[in-house]
């Protein structure tokens, strides 16, 4: 006697239909589980999301979430130079030294931006309205 159990698996077409929002014309995005932490201010027991003065990230290869709560484009710079100044969006540091090749990365107005610090361990933003969060993640780059 053959048993015909109902399959719990979904075919690829069904999965695609559930992941697509027909009314909006886009794929659905369900983001969950990000744990956002503020930056530690070096040498103090305090924390901040303001990196308008240069901040040490604590490690290389950390994931960052930035939120621009202003109505204008802001920028940030990832660097290994602890004395670096901020750079305007799209500006590249040409001068020789530890920050050579750094770029001012633009973040659109009123939006989130996610990135990884890769081989950099400091960040500076163009304005205090660009909030910086560390995404808690056990993945790190080792040298």
Helices and strands as residue ranges (DSSP letters): H 12-19, E 20-21, E 26-27, E 36-37, E 39-40, E 47-48, E 55-56, E 63-68, E 74-79, E 105-107, E 111-116, E 122-125, E 130-135
